[in-house]
Amino acid sequence: MTPKHPIDIAATLKVPVLGLYGGNDDLIPKDTVEKMQQILKTGNSNSQIVLYPNTPHGFYADYRPTYRQKEAEDAWKRLQDWFKKHQVI
């Protein structure tokens, strides 16, 4: 009955997770993402977090003014490569 946040379990993950975040996200602070990156490094999940500098929340949503084509295309390629590497597709 005590909820846990992702950062609370990051070090004990048993499967790899890919996170794609904007460095200027006003909903998920950069320091929180950087802290998660550090905690993930202490575990063995082979998780990866990519932080796109100067990029807002919603950078992947091409219907929003926060869309960033270059970052979105890079994120899409990273996601596809991640799925292939971890045999998801």
Secondary structure, DSSP 8 states (H G I E B T S, - for coil): -----HHHHGGG-SS--EEEEETT-SSS-HHHHHHHHHHHHTSSS--EEEEETT--TTTT-TTSTT--HHHHHHHHHHHHHHHHHTT--
